[in-house]
Amino acid sequence: MLAILSVVMLSAFGFIKSEAQVTDKDGNVYKTVTIGTQEWTSENLNVEHYRNGDLIPQVQNKKEWLNLTTGAWCYYNNDSANGKTYGKLYNWFAVNDSRGLAPEGWHIPSDTEWTILTDFLGGAVGGKLKATTLWQSPNTEATNESGFTGLPGGGRGSNGRFDFIGKFCFFWSASEDVNGTKWNRNLRYNRSDVGRDGGNYEKDGLSVRCVRD
């Protein structure tokens, strides 16, 4: 379900940015932003049901998290207050479940789609994607010119440990290569670029943004 808002503005670096909304399976409403040819959610995903209505379990226990081979989510530090700001952290299994994590008409971006975004923005891409609040100093070159509003929600490692809130954010891509490498993008408080990391990290808990089909 989409409700389009009549807000259009010209960004400081010369492209038209339009804002709209998308609603997920649970009724959560997310702002969206059009950057170049892509429309992205400008808030982290916070849904707890797949698109078909099946429940995605919340897993708090560290040992249980480490043993997962199916989709799950958690809040940073298992604190629901963090969810209000940063959304949920999802493992790889939830991101790539065939039942669909993203709202209808949307999907988890591929590694290539992330590259399209960063190539379009150019320059200090990370600064253009980072919000200007909540980040630890120096929040290098943060302007949020793109309207993407990346927040430092941290993550949950494959060892079950929570870390980096206020300093880093990590976003899943939907891409996995022939060697089993899963790719993510990340923003950091002390850098202006966008990191691209990969590995066999299916048990990591990372934030999720969605892109329109």
C-alpha positions, 0 to 999 in steps of 0.5 A: 500500500503506497501513499504518495506525498506531494513533496518534491525538492531540488537537492544541493548537488543537482538532482530531483528528490521526491519523498513518498511512503510505503507500508509494510505487512505490519502496518509500519509506514516508512518514508522513501526517497528517489535518488537518481533512477531508484526509490529507496526507503529512508528508514530501516525496516522494522517488520516482524512478518514475511510478506505472506503473513508468516511470523519472523521470530525474535531471538534474544538468546545468544546461543540460540542466535548462533545456532540459527539456520532460519530467519530471525530478528532482534533489537540492538542489545535486545532493547525495544527502545533501540527499535524505535530509532534504528529498526530491527536487525535481521540475519541473512536467512530472513533477508533471503527468505522466499516469503519476502521480507520487503513490502509488496512491490519492493525488495532487498537491494542487490550488491549491484543496486547499491553500486548504482546508488553510490556511483550516482552520488559520487564523491564523499558518498558516505557523508551524503548518505549519513544523517547529521544526528545520532552519530558519534563525533566527528561524523565525517562529512555528513550532510545527508544531502541525498535524504537517505538518512543513514543512522548508526544502528550498529549490528549483531555479529556472528558471535552473537555480540552487539557492537558499534551503535553510534559509530557504524551502520551495516546494511544487507544486500541480497547478493551472494557470490559463487563462493558463498560470500554475502555482501553488505554496505556500511557507513562509519562515524569517522569516514566519508566513504561507503564500505563494502564487506563480504564473507560467510556472515549469514548469522550477522544481524544487520539493518535493512533498507528496501528499494522499489521493484 
